Amino acid sequence: MPPPADIVKVAIEWPGAFPKLMEIDQKKPLSAIIKEVCEGWSLGSHENFALQIADSTNFYITEKNRNDIKNGSILRLTTSPYQTAVQLHERIQSSSMDAKLEALKDLANASRDITFAQEFINLDGISLLTQMVESGTEVCWVCLCLCVSPCSFGDLLSFTLTAFVELMDHGIVSWDTFSVAFIKKIAGYVNKSAMDIAVLQRSLAILESMVLNSQDLYHKVAQEITIGQLIPHLQGTDQDIQTYTIAVINALFLKAPEEKRQDMAHILAQKQLRSIILSNVIRSPTPINDEMAHQLYVLQVLTFNLLEDRMMTKMDPQDQAQRDIIFELRRIAFDVECEPNNGGSTEKRKSMYTRDYKKLGFINHVNPAVDFTQIPPGMLALDNMLYLARHHQDAYIRIVLENSSREDKHECPFGRSSIELTKMLCEILKVGELPSENCHDFHPMFFTHDRSFEEFFCICIQLLNKTWKEMRATSEDFNKVMQVVREQIMRALTLKPNSLDQFKSRLQNLSYTEILKIRQSERMNQEDFQSRPILELREKIQPEIMELIKQQRLNRLCEGTCFRKISSRRRQDKFWYCRLSPNHKVLHYGDLEESPQGEVPHDSLQDKLPVADIKAVITGKDCPHMKEKGALKQNKVCARMCLSVCVCVCVCVCLDTWVESMIFHVKVCSIMLVM
C-alpha cells in the first residue's frame, strides 16, 4: 500500500551527528517539525533553527516552498535565517581582514535565498554594504597598512559587490535609494583601466540594473559613464566582461529619451563600436555563448529601432526638399536635368514627368509623393531608394531601365516594389518592437556595415527583380512575388550568413525554381509520414519494434560498460565497471585500476544492487553533483541552460545508451540511484 500523499520520507543532517531518516507530515506546521527534529538531537530553543535543502543552493525550507520537498530529499538542520543574518551582519564588520573575507564569502552565498535576504535587509544590511563600498579607499589603505595584498582587497570588494547584487536581485529594496557617492564609486571601478576582473564584472552588472530599474539613476549613471570609457572593455578577451559591457550600452540605449537616441547612435558610430564588436567579439576565436548572443540581438534590435521615426513619417507632398529627392531619383535613372521653368510648356513638362514616374514604377504617376504617405514604411522607403540610386547606381539604373523596356504588365514596378519591400523588411526585423527577453537571434552580417539596413534593402530589391523575371510575373502576380521573396529572405537569414556578400550568395542559390523544389519536398515529406497507410503500418509494427529495442538495451546492460571515475579534484585515475546480471535482476559493479580489454566477470565485481531497489534514474541538472554554485543572477541563468561533460565521445555514447536502457528497465522501489 503506497504511503499517504502528505507523508514525505527524507534524511536530515546535523553537523557532527549521524543523519536521521524521518517521515515528514506536510500537514503539520513547519515549526512543529523543526521542534521534533531538534528534540531528536537534544537541541533547545528550536525557534533558532531551520531546515535547508542540503545542496549547493542551501535554500531555506519555508511554508511557501515546503511542497517542493520530495521523497528521498536530503535536508540540513541549521540556524534560522534571522540568526544567520545577525551573525553575518556582525562578522562582516570584523577588524580582521581574513575573518571579514570569509564572512563576505558566506554572505554572497547565503544572499541567493530570499528568506535569508529578507532578514539581512531588515537589519539594514544593504546600507552596511553600500557604506563598505563607499569607504573602499579607506579599506584599501588599512589593507596596505596591515600588509594585506591588493589581491585580498580585490576579493573583499568582489564578494561585497556579489552579495549586494544577490540581495538587490530579489526586488525587496528600490534602486532609487542609493546615493550619488555610491554610483560614483561603482562607475569609478568601471572607468579604471586596471581593475580586478570580478570587481569589474559585478560593477558593470550593478550599473546595468541601475539604468534599467530607475529613470533617475539612468541620468546619474549617464553622467558618470561614457561610451568611450566602456569601449576598452570590449577590446579585451574576457567574454563575460564583454557581455556585461554590451549590456550596459544596451541599457543606456534603451532608457535614453527619444531625442537623445539618435545622438547616442552618432557617438557609437564615431567610436566605431560596430567594428570593435565585429573584430573582438563576433570574429573572436571564443565561441559566442547564449548571453552574449542575447546582448548582440538586443543591440541589433535597438539599432534598427532608430529607423522607426522615418518608418512612421509620412511624406508631405508640399515639401519641396522631399520632392527634390524624387526629382533626383528621376535624374539618376534617366540622366536628365530638371528643366528650367521657362523651358517648354507646362503641359509638356508634366507629360514628361508622368512618363518617367511611370517608368520608375510609382503608383501615382502624376504626384509620386502620395505613394510615400502610407505608414509604415513612410519616408524610410524613399531613403532606401535614394541610397540605392547613390551608392549602387549601376544596379539602380539597370533595374529601372530593364523594367521600363518590358512590355506592359510584365514590368516590375520599382517604386511600388521598393515601398512594399521596405515594409516587409521592417516586419522581418521587427523594427519598432522592444527586444524579447529570451531571444538570441542576432545576425553577424548586420555588424559588418555601418548602413546595414540600407545594404540589406539593396540586395533584396535586386533579388525581387530577379525573382520577378524567373516567375515571368505580371502586375496581377505582385503579391505572389512578394511572398516568394519573403520566403527566400527568411530561408537565407536562417543560415546566419557572416557577411552581406555571403547573404547575397545564399540568395543566389535560392532561386524561384529551388523554392518550388523545397516546397514540394516539404509537402511530400509531410504527406508521406502523415498518410493513413503509414500511420496504420506504424501502429501495427510498434509492439515488435519496442520489444526489439527492449532486448537490445538489456543486452547492452548485460555486456557491461567501463566508465572513468572522476574524483572531487577532477582526477581520472580510476575506472568503474557496471553490468546487469543475465537474469536482469541485479546490477554488479566495482572499481578497476585500469581499463579492461573485454568483459569483466560478474564474480570479480565486488558490489551488487538489486534492480528491485532502484527508485529512479536521475539525469542532467537534477543530479546532485551537477548543482554547482553561482554567485550572480547571470550564473543562475547559465546553470539552467548549460552542462559540461568532460569525457570522450565513445564514453558519451555508452553513457547515453546506459541512461536510456536503465530508464527503460527500472522498477518502482525504495531507494534512489544517482548516476
C-alpha positions as CSV (number, residue, x, y, z in Angstrom):
1,M,0.0,0.0,0.0
2,P,1.5,3.3,-1.0
3,P,2.2,5.9,1.7
4,P,-0.2,8.8,2.2
5,A,0.4,11.7,-0.2
6,D,1.1,14.1,2.7
7,I,3.9,12.0,4.1
8,V,7.4,12.6,2.7
9,K,10.4,10.4,3.6
10,V,13.6,12.4,3.9
11,A,17.1,12.3,5.5
12,I,18.1,15.2,7.8
13,E,21.7,16.1,8.6
14,W,23.2,17.9,11.6
15,P,27.0,18.6,11.8
16,G,28.7,16.1,14.0
17,A,25.8,13.6,14.1
18,F,24.6,10.7,12.1
19,P,21.8,11.7,9.6
20,K,18.2,10.9,10.7
21,L,15.7,9.2,8.4
22,M,12.3,10.9,9.0
23,E,8.8,10.9,7.7
24,I,7.5,14.5,7.4
25,D,3.8,15.1,7.6
26,Q,3.2,18.1,5.3
27,K,0.0,18.9,7.2
28,K,1.9,19.7,10.3
29,P,3.2,23.2,10.9
30,L,6.9,23.6,9.9
31,S,7.8,24.9,13.3
32,A,6.4,21.7,14.9
33,I,8.6,19.6,12.5
34,I,11.7,21.6,13.4
35,K,10.9,21.2,17.1
36,E,10.6,17.5,16.7
37,V,14.0,17.3,14.8
38,C,15.7,19.4,17.5
39,E,14.4,17.3,20.3
40,G,15.8,14.2,18.5
41,W,19.2,15.7,18.9
42,S,18.5,17.2,22.3
43,L,18.8,20.8,21.0
44,G,16.9,23.5,22.8
45,S,15.5,26.8,21.5
46,H,14.1,25.2,18.4
47,E,12.9,28.7,17.2
48,N,16.6,29.5,16.5
49,F,16.8,26.6,13.9
50,A,15.5,26.0,10.4
51,L,15.7,23.4,7.7
52,Q,17.7,23.8,4.4
53,I,17.9,21.9,1.2
54,A,21.3,20.1,1.5
55,D,22.7,21.1,-1.8
56,S,24.8,23.9,-3.3
57,T,21.8,26.3,-3.1
58,N,21.3,25.9,0.7
59,F,17.8,27.4,0.3
60,Y,15.7,27.5,3.4
61,I,12.5,25.5,3.7
62,T,9.5,27.7,4.4
63,E,5.8,27.3,4.4
64,K,5.7,28.6,0.9
65,N,8.2,26.1,-0.7
66,R,7.8,23.1,1.6
67,N,5.8,21.3,-1.0
68,D,9.0,21.1,-3.2
69,I,10.3,18.5,-0.8
70,K,10.2,15.1,-2.5
71,N,10.7,11.6,-1.2
72,G,14.4,10.9,-0.8
73,S,15.4,14.6,-0.3
74,I,18.3,15.4,2.0
75,L,17.7,18.3,4.3
76,R,20.0,20.0,6.8
77,L,19.2,21.4,10.2
78,T,20.8,24.8,10.6
79,T,20.5,28.1,12.3
80,S,17.4,30.2,11.4
81,P,17.6,32.9,8.7
82,Y,17.4,35.6,11.3
83,Q,20.2,34.1,13.5
84,T,22.4,33.6,10.4
85,A,21.7,37.2,9.2
86,V,22.6,38.6,12.7
87,Q,25.8,36.6,12.8
88,L,26.9,37.6,9.3
89,H,26.0,41.2,10.0
90,E,28.4,41.2,12.9
91,R,31.1,39.1,11.1
92,I,31.4,41.4,8.0
93,Q,32.3,44.2,10.4
94,S,35.2,42.3,11.9
95,S,38.5,44.2,12.2
96,S,40.3,41.0,10.9
97,M,40.6,41.1,7.1
98,D,40.6,37.3,6.9
99,A,37.5,37.0,9.1
100,K,35.8,39.7,7.1
101,L,36.7,38.0,3.8
102,E,35.2,34.6,5.0
103,A,32.1,36.4,6.2
104,L,31.6,38.1,2.9
105,K,32.0,34.8,1.1
106,D,29.3,33.3,3.3
107,L,27.1,36.3,2.8
108,A,27.4,36.2,-1.0
109,N,26.4,32.5,-1.0
110,A,23.5,33.0,1.5
111,S,22.1,36.1,-0.2
112,R,20.8,34.0,-3.1
113,D,18.0,32.8,-0.7
114,I,15.1,35.3,-0.5
115,T,14.3,34.1,3.1
116,F,17.7,35.0,4.3
117,A,17.9,38.1,2.2
118,Q,14.7,39.5,3.8
119,E,16.2,39.1,7.3
120,F,19.5,40.6,6.3
121,I,17.8,43.6,4.6
122,N,15.7,44.1,7.7
123,L,18.9,44.5,9.7
124,D,19.8,47.4,7.3
125,G,22.3,45.1,5.6
126,I,22.1,46.9,2.2
127,S,23.1,50.2,3.8
128,L,26.1,48.5,5.5
129,L,27.3,47.0,2.2
130,T,27.0,50.4,0.4
131,Q,28.9,52.1,3.2
132,M,31.7,49.5,2.8
133,V,31.8,50.1,-0.9
134,E,31.8,53.9,-0.5
135,S,34.7,53.6,2.0
136,G,36.6,51.3,-0.3
137,T,39.6,53.7,-0.4
138,E,39.9,53.7,3.3
139,V,39.7,50.0,3.5
140,C,42.4,49.7,0.8
141,W,44.6,52.0,3.0
142,V,44.0,49.8,6.0
143,C,44.9,46.7,3.9
144,L,48.2,48.4,2.9
145,C,49.0,49.3,6.5
146,L,48.4,45.8,7.6
147,C,50.5,44.4,4.7
148,V,47.4,42.8,3.2
149,S,47.9,42.1,-0.5
150,P,45.9,44.1,-3.1
151,C,44.5,40.7,-4.2
152,S,42.8,40.3,-0.8
153,F,41.3,43.8,-1.1
154,G,40.0,42.8,-4.6
155,D,38.4,39.7,-3.1
156,L,36.8,41.7,-0.3
157,L,35.3,44.1,-2.8
158,S,34.3,41.3,-5.2
159,F,32.3,39.4,-2.5
160,T,30.8,42.6,-1.2
161,L,29.5,43.5,-4.6
162,T,28.4,40.0,-5.2
163,A,26.3,40.0,-2.0
164,F,24.9,43.4,-3.0
165,V,23.8,42.1,-6.4
166,E,22.2,39.0,-5.0
167,L,20.3,41.0,-2.3
168,M,19.1,43.5,-4.9
169,D,18.1,40.8,-7.3
170,H,15.2,39.8,-5.0
171,G,13.4,43.2,-5.7
172,I,12.9,43.9,-2.0
173,V,14.8,47.2,-2.0
174,S,14.2,50.0,-4.5
175,W,17.1,51.0,-6.7
176,D,16.2,54.7,-6.2
177,T,17.5,54.7,-2.6
178,F,21.2,54.8,-3.5
179,S,23.4,57.9,-3.1
180,V,25.4,59.7,-5.8
181,A,28.6,58.7,-3.9
182,F,27.8,55.0,-4.3
183,I,27.1,55.5,-8.0
184,K,30.3,57.4,-8.5
185,K,32.3,54.7,-6.7
186,I,30.8,51.9,-8.9
187,A,31.4,53.9,-12.0
188,G,34.9,54.6,-10.9
189,Y,35.6,50.8,-10.8
190,V,34.4,50.6,-14.4
191,N,36.4,53.6,-15.6
192,K,39.7,52.4,-14.1
193,S,42.0,50.9,-16.8
194,A,43.3,48.2,-14.5
195,M,40.7,46.6,-12.2
196,D,40.1,43.2,-10.8
197,I,38.0,41.1,-13.3
198,A,35.5,40.0,-10.7
199,V,35.0,43.6,-9.4
200,L,34.7,44.9,-12.9
201,Q,32.1,42.3,-13.8
202,R,29.9,43.0,-10.8
203,S,30.3,46.7,-11.2
204,L,29.0,46.5,-14.8
205,A,26.1,44.3,-13.6
206,I,25.2,46.9,-11.0
207,L,25.3,49.8,-13.5
208,E,23.1,47.9,-15.9
209,S,20.5,47.2,-13.1
210,M,20.6,50.8,-12.0
211,V,19.9,52.1,-15.5
212,L,17.1,49.5,-16.3
213,N,15.3,49.9,-12.9
214,S,15.3,53.7,-12.4
215,Q,15.0,56.6,-14.8
216,D,16.5,58.9,-12.2
217,L,19.6,56.6,-11.9
218,Y,19.8,56.5,-15.7
219,H,20.6,60.2,-15.8
220,K,23.1,59.9,-12.9
221,V,24.9,56.9,-14.5
222,A,24.9,58.5,-17.9
223,Q,26.8,61.5,-16.3
224,E,29.5,59.2,-14.9
225,I,29.9,56.7,-17.7
226,T,30.7,57.4,-21.4
227,I,30.8,55.1,-24.3
228,G,34.5,55.9,-24.8
229,Q,35.2,54.6,-21.3
230,L,33.3,51.3,-22.0
231,I,35.0,50.6,-25.4
232,P,38.3,49.3,-23.9
233,H,36.4,46.6,-22.0
234,L,35.2,45.2,-25.4
235,Q,38.7,45.1,-26.7
236,G,39.8,42.5,-24.1
237,T,39.5,38.8,-24.3
238,D,37.1,38.1,-21.4
239,Q,33.7,37.3,-22.9
240,D,31.9,37.8,-19.6
241,I,33.3,41.4,-19.3
242,Q,32.4,42.0,-23.0
243,T,28.9,40.7,-22.4
244,Y,28.3,42.9,-19.4
245,T,29.8,45.9,-21.2
246,I,27.4,45.5,-24.2
247,A,24.6,45.0,-21.6
248,V,25.4,48.4,-20.1
249,I,25.5,50.0,-23.5
250,N,22.1,48.4,-24.4
251,A,20.6,49.7,-21.1
252,L,21.8,53.2,-21.7
253,F,20.5,53.0,-25.3
254,L,17.1,51.6,-24.2
255,K,16.5,54.1,-21.4
256,A,17.7,57.2,-23.3
257,P,15.0,59.7,-24.2
258,E,13.8,59.6,-27.8
259,E,15.5,62.9,-28.7
260,K,18.9,61.5,-27.4
261,R,18.9,58.1,-29.1
262,Q,20.0,59.4,-32.4
263,D,22.8,61.4,-30.7
264,M,23.9,58.3,-28.9
265,A,23.9,56.4,-32.2
266,H,26.2,59.0,-33.7
267,I,28.5,58.6,-30.8
268,L,28.5,54.9,-31.2
269,A,29.4,55.3,-34.8
270,Q,32.2,57.8,-34.0
271,K,33.7,55.4,-31.5
272,Q,33.5,52.6,-34.1
273,L,31.5,50.4,-31.8
274,R,30.3,48.2,-34.6
275,S,33.7,47.4,-36.0
276,I,35.1,46.8,-32.5
277,I,32.3,44.3,-31.7
278,L,32.8,42.6,-35.1
279,S,36.5,42.1,-34.7
280,N,36.8,41.5,-30.9
281,V,33.5,39.6,-30.2
282,I,31.8,38.2,-33.3
283,R,35.0,37.1,-35.1
284,S,36.8,36.2,-31.9
285,P,38.1,32.6,-31.6
286,T,36.0,32.2,-28.5
287,P,32.5,30.8,-29.3
288,I,29.7,33.2,-28.6
289,N,27.6,31.9,-25.6
290,D,23.9,32.4,-25.2
291,E,24.0,35.5,-23.0
292,M,26.4,37.3,-25.4
293,A,24.2,36.3,-28.3
294,H,21.2,37.8,-26.5
295,Q,23.0,41.1,-25.9
296,L,24.1,41.3,-29.5
297,Y,20.5,40.6,-30.5
298,V,19.3,43.4,-28.2
299,L,21.9,45.8,-29.7
300,Q,20.8,44.8,-33.2
301,V,17.1,45.5,-32.4
302,L,17.8,48.8,-30.7
303,T,19.9,49.9,-33.7
304,F,17.2,49.0,-36.2
305,N,14.6,50.7,-34.0
306,L,16.3,54.0,-34.8
307,L,14.6,53.6,-38.2
308,E,11.2,53.7,-36.6
309,D,10.9,57.5,-36.8
310,R,11.4,57.6,-40.6
311,M,9.3,54.5,-41.0
312,M,6.3,56.2,-39.3
313,T,6.8,59.6,-41.0
314,K,4.5,60.4,-43.9
315,M,5.8,62.4,-46.8
316,D,4.5,65.9,-47.2
317,P,3.6,66.3,-50.9
318,Q,4.0,70.0,-50.5
319,D,7.6,69.8,-49.0
320,Q,9.9,70.9,-51.8
321,A,13.0,69.3,-50.1
322,Q,11.3,65.9,-50.1
323,R,10.0,66.4,-53.6
324,D,13.6,67.1,-54.7
325,I,14.6,63.6,-53.6
326,I,12.1,62.2,-56.1
327,F,13.5,64.5,-58.8
328,E,17.0,63.1,-58.0
329,L,15.7,59.6,-58.5
330,R,14.4,60.6,-61.9
331,R,17.6,62.4,-62.8
332,I,19.9,59.5,-61.9
333,A,17.7,56.9,-63.7
334,F,17.3,58.8,-66.9
335,D,20.3,61.0,-66.9
336,V,18.2,64.2,-67.3
337,E,18.5,67.6,-65.6
338,C,15.5,69.4,-64.2
339,E,14.3,71.8,-66.9
340,P,14.2,75.5,-66.1
341,N,10.7,77.0,-65.6
342,N,10.8,78.8,-68.9
343,G,11.8,75.7,-70.9
344,G,8.9,74.3,-72.9
345,S,5.2,74.4,-72.0
346,T,3.9,73.3,-68.6
347,E,1.8,70.6,-70.1
348,K,4.8,69.1,-71.9
349,R,6.9,69.1,-68.7
350,K,4.0,67.4,-66.8
351,S,3.6,64.8,-69.5
352,M,7.4,64.1,-69.4
353,Y,7.4,63.8,-65.6
354,T,4.4,61.5,-65.7
355,R,6.0,59.3,-68.3
356,D,9.2,59.0,-66.3
357,Y,7.4,58.4,-62.9
358,K,5.5,55.6,-64.6
359,K,8.8,54.0,-65.7
360,L,10.1,54.4,-62.1
361,G,7.2,52.2,-61.1
362,F,5.2,54.6,-58.8
363,I,1.5,54.0,-58.3
364,N,0.7,57.7,-58.6
365,H,2.3,58.8,-61.9
366,V,1.3,62.4,-61.5
367,N,2.4,63.0,-57.9
368,P,4.5,60.1,-56.7
369,A,4.9,61.8,-53.3
370,V,1.5,60.4,-52.5
371,D,2.9,56.9,-52.6
372,F,5.0,57.7,-49.5
373,T,2.1,58.8,-47.3
374,Q,1.5,55.1,-46.4
375,I,2.9,54.2,-42.9
376,P,4.7,52.0,-42.5
377,P,7.1,52.3,-44.4
378,G,6.7,56.1,-44.9
379,M,9.9,58.1,-45.7
380,L,12.1,55.1,-44.9
381,A,11.2,53.6,-48.3
382,L,12.3,56.8,-50.1
383,D,15.5,56.8,-48.0
384,N,16.3,53.3,-49.2
385,M,15.6,54.1,-52.9
386,L,17.9,57.2,-52.7
387,Y,20.6,55.1,-51.1
388,L,20.4,52.5,-53.9
389,A,20.5,55.3,-56.5
390,R,23.5,57.0,-55.0
391,H,25.6,54.1,-53.7
392,H,24.6,51.3,-56.2
393,Q,23.9,53.5,-59.2
394,D,24.6,50.8,-61.8
395,A,22.2,48.3,-60.2
396,Y,19.6,51.1,-59.8
397,I,19.8,52.2,-63.4
398,R,19.7,48.6,-64.7
399,I,16.6,47.7,-62.6
400,V,14.7,50.8,-63.8
401,L,15.7,50.6,-67.5
402,E,15.1,46.8,-67.7
403,N,11.6,47.2,-66.5
404,S,10.8,50.3,-68.5
405,S,11.7,48.5,-71.7
406,R,9.5,45.4,-71.0
407,E,6.1,45.1,-72.5
408,D,3.1,46.2,-70.5
409,K,2.1,44.3,-67.4
410,H,5.4,42.4,-67.3
411,E,7.5,45.2,-65.8
412,C,8.5,45.0,-62.2
413,P,7.4,48.4,-60.7
414,F,10.5,49.7,-58.9
415,G,8.7,52.3,-56.9
416,R,5.9,50.1,-55.7
417,S,8.3,47.2,-55.1
418,S,10.7,49.4,-53.0
419,I,7.8,50.6,-50.8
420,E,6.4,47.1,-50.2
421,L,9.9,45.6,-49.8
422,T,10.9,48.2,-47.2
423,K,7.7,47.4,-45.3
424,M,8.4,43.7,-45.5
425,L,12.0,44.1,-44.2
426,C,10.7,46.2,-41.3
427,E,8.3,43.3,-40.4
428,I,11.1,40.7,-40.7
429,L,13.5,42.6,-38.5
430,K,10.6,43.8,-36.2
431,V,11.5,47.4,-36.4
432,G,9.8,49.4,-33.6
433,E,9.3,46.4,-31.3
434,L,11.1,46.0,-28.0
435,P,13.7,43.3,-27.7
436,S,12.5,39.9,-26.4
437,E,13.9,38.8,-23.1
438,N,14.8,35.3,-24.3
439,C,15.8,35.8,-27.9
440,H,19.3,35.1,-29.2
441,D,18.6,35.7,-32.9
442,F,21.4,38.2,-33.8
443,H,22.8,38.2,-37.4
444,P,26.5,38.7,-37.7
445,M,26.1,40.3,-41.2
446,F,24.4,43.3,-39.8
447,F,27.5,44.2,-37.8
448,T,29.7,44.3,-41.0
449,H,28.4,47.6,-42.4
450,D,27.5,51.0,-40.9
451,R,24.5,51.2,-43.2
452,S,23.5,47.6,-42.9
453,F,19.7,48.1,-43.3
454,E,20.2,50.1,-46.5
455,E,22.6,47.5,-47.8
456,F,20.1,44.8,-46.9
457,F,17.5,46.6,-48.9
458,C,19.8,46.9,-51.9
459,I,20.5,43.2,-52.0
460,C,16.8,42.3,-51.6
461,I,15.5,44.7,-54.2
462,Q,17.8,43.1,-56.8
463,L,16.6,39.7,-55.6
464,L,13.0,40.9,-56.1
465,N,13.7,42.0,-59.6
466,K,15.4,38.6,-60.4
467,T,12.6,36.6,-58.9
468,W,10.0,38.6,-60.8
469,K,11.8,37.7,-64.1
470,E,12.1,34.0,-63.0
471,M,8.4,33.9,-62.3
472,R,7.5,35.7,-65.5
473,A,5.2,37.7,-63.4
474,T,2.7,40.4,-64.4
475,S,1.2,43.1,-62.3
476,E,-1.5,40.7,-61.1
477,D,1.2,38.5,-59.6
478,F,2.7,41.2,-57.4
479,N,1.6,39.7,-54.1
480,K,2.7,36.2,-55.1
481,V,6.2,37.5,-56.0
482,M,6.4,39.3,-52.6
483,Q,5.5,36.0,-50.8
484,V,8.3,34.2,-52.6
485,V,10.8,36.9,-51.9
486,R,9.9,36.9,-48.2
487,E,10.5,33.1,-48.2
488,Q,13.8,33.5,-50.0
489,I,15.0,36.1,-47.4
490,M,13.8,34.2,-44.4
491,R,15.5,31.0,-45.6
492,A,18.7,32.8,-46.2
493,L,18.6,34.5,-42.8
494,T,18.1,31.2,-41.1
495,L,21.5,30.1,-42.4
496,K,23.1,33.0,-40.4
497,P,25.5,34.3,-43.1
498,N,28.6,36.0,-41.7
499,S,28.6,38.9,-44.2
500,L,26.3,40.7,-46.6
501,D,28.2,39.1,-49.5
502,Q,27.6,35.7,-48.1
503,F,23.9,36.6,-47.7
504,K,23.8,37.6,-51.3
505,S,25.4,34.3,-52.3
506,R,22.9,32.3,-50.3
507,L,20.1,34.1,-52.1
508,Q,21.6,33.2,-55.5
509,N,21.2,29.6,-54.5
510,L,17.5,30.1,-53.6
511,S,16.1,30.8,-57.0
512,Y,12.3,30.5,-57.6
513,T,12.9,27.0,-59.1
514,E,14.8,26.0,-55.9
515,I,12.0,27.4,-53.7
516,L,9.4,25.3,-55.6
517,K,11.6,22.2,-55.1
518,I,11.9,22.9,-51.4
519,R,8.1,23.4,-51.0
520,Q,7.4,20.2,-52.9
521,S,9.9,18.2,-50.9
522,E,8.5,19.5,-47.6
523,R,4.9,18.9,-48.8
524,M,5.8,15.3,-49.8
525,N,7.5,14.6,-46.5
526,Q,4.6,15.8,-44.5
527,E,2.1,14.0,-46.7
528,D,4.1,10.7,-46.7
529,F,4.6,10.5,-42.9
530,Q,1.0,11.6,-42.0
531,S,-0.8,9.5,-44.6
532,R,-3.2,6.8,-43.3
533,P,-1.3,3.8,-44.6
534,I,1.9,5.0,-42.9
535,L,0.1,5.6,-39.6
536,E,-1.6,2.2,-39.7
537,L,1.7,0.4,-40.5
538,R,3.4,2.3,-37.7
539,E,0.8,1.3,-35.2
540,K,0.9,-2.4,-36.4
541,I,4.7,-2.8,-36.1
542,Q,5.2,-0.6,-33.0
543,P,4.9,-3.5,-30.4
544,E,7.6,-5.6,-32.3
545,I,9.9,-2.6,-32.6
546,M,9.5,-1.8,-28.9
547,E,10.3,-5.4,-27.9
548,L,13.3,-5.4,-30.2
549,I,14.6,-2.1,-28.6
550,K,14.0,-3.6,-25.1
551,Q,16.0,-6.7,-25.9
552,Q,18.8,-4.7,-27.4
553,R,19.1,-2.4,-24.4
554,L,19.0,-5.3,-22.0
555,N,21.8,-7.0,-24.0
556,R,23.9,-3.9,-23.8
557,L,23.4,-3.7,-20.0
558,C,24.4,-7.3,-19.7
559,E,27.6,-6.7,-21.7
560,G,28.5,-4.0,-19.2
561,T,30.5,-0.8,-19.7
562,C,33.6,0.7,-18.1
563,F,33.4,4.4,-17.1
564,R,36.1,6.8,-16.0
565,K,35.8,7.6,-12.3
566,I,36.3,11.3,-11.7
567,S,37.3,12.4,-8.2
568,S,36.3,15.7,-6.5
569,R,39.6,17.1,-7.7
570,R,38.8,16.2,-11.3
571,R,41.3,13.4,-11.4
572,Q,40.6,10.5,-13.7
573,D,43.0,7.9,-12.4
574,K,40.5,5.0,-11.8
575,F,37.7,3.2,-13.6
576,W,34.3,2.0,-12.7
577,Y,32.6,-1.0,-14.3
578,C,28.9,-2.0,-14.2
579,R,26.9,-4.8,-15.8
580,L,23.5,-6.4,-15.5
581,S,23.1,-10.0,-14.4
582,P,21.8,-12.5,-17.1
583,N,18.5,-12.8,-15.2
584,H,18.1,-9.0,-15.3
585,K,17.6,-8.7,-11.5
586,V,21.0,-7.4,-10.2
587,L,23.5,-4.8,-11.1
588,H,27.1,-5.9,-10.5
589,Y,29.6,-3.0,-10.2
590,G,33.0,-2.2,-8.8
591,D,36.3,-0.2,-9.1
592,L,39.1,-1.1,-11.5
593,E,42.7,0.0,-11.6
594,E,42.8,0.0,-15.4
595,S,40.5,-0.2,-18.3
596,P,39.6,-3.8,-19.1
597,Q,40.2,-5.3,-22.6
598,G,37.0,-7.3,-22.6
599,E,34.0,-8.1,-20.4
600,V,34.6,-8.3,-16.6
601,P,33.2,-11.4,-15.0
602,H,30.3,-10.9,-12.5
603,D,32.2,-12.6,-9.6
604,S,35.1,-10.1,-9.9
605,L,32.8,-7.1,-9.3
606,Q,32.5,-6.7,-5.5
607,D,29.2,-4.8,-5.2
608,K,25.7,-5.6,-6.1
609,L,22.5,-3.6,-6.4
610,P,19.1,-5.3,-6.8
611,V,17.1,-3.7,-9.6
612,A,14.0,-4.0,-7.5
613,D,15.6,-1.5,-5.1
614,I,16.1,1.2,-7.7
615,K,13.6,4.0,-7.3
616,A,14.6,6.4,-10.1
617,V,17.4,7.2,-12.6
618,I,18.3,10.9,-12.4
619,T,20.0,12.7,-15.3
620,G,21.1,16.2,-16.2
621,K,20.9,19.2,-14.0
622,D,18.8,17.3,-11.4
623,C,21.8,15.2,-10.4
624,P,23.2,16.5,-7.0
625,H,26.7,16.6,-8.4
626,M,25.6,18.9,-11.2
627,K,24.2,21.6,-8.9
628,E,27.1,24.0,-8.9
629,K,27.5,27.3,-7.1
630,G,26.8,30.6,-8.9
631,A,27.1,34.0,-7.3
632,L,25.3,36.2,-9.8
633,K,21.9,36.1,-11.4
634,Q,23.8,35.6,-14.7
635,N,25.2,32.3,-13.3
636,K,21.7,31.2,-12.3
637,V,20.5,31.6,-15.9
638,C,23.6,29.7,-17.2
639,A,23.1,26.9,-14.7
640,R,19.6,26.2,-16.2
641,M,20.9,26.1,-19.8
642,C,24.5,24.7,-19.6
643,L,26.1,21.3,-19.0
644,S,29.7,20.3,-19.4
645,V,30.6,16.6,-19.9
646,C,34.3,16.1,-19.7
647,V,34.5,12.6,-21.3
648,C,35.5,11.2,-24.7
649,V,32.9,10.7,-27.5
650,C,32.8,6.9,-27.1
651,V,32.0,7.2,-23.4
652,C,29.3,9.7,-24.2
653,V,27.7,7.2,-26.5
654,C,28.0,4.5,-23.8
655,L,26.6,6.8,-21.2
656,D,23.6,7.7,-23.3
657,T,22.9,4.0,-24.0
658,W,23.1,3.2,-20.3
659,V,20.8,6.0,-19.3
660,E,18.2,5.1,-21.9
661,S,18.5,1.4,-21.0
662,M,18.3,1.9,-17.3
663,I,15.2,4.2,-17.6
664,F,13.7,1.5,-19.8
665,H,14.3,-1.3,-17.3
666,V,13.9,0.5,-13.9
667,K,11.3,-0.7,-11.4
668,V,9.5,1.2,-8.7
669,C,11.4,0.6,-5.4
670,S,12.6,2.1,-2.2
671,I,15.9,3.9,-2.7
672,M,17.4,6.3,-5.2
673,L,20.2,5.6,-7.7
674,V,22.1,8.7,-8.9
675,M,24.2,8.2,-12.0
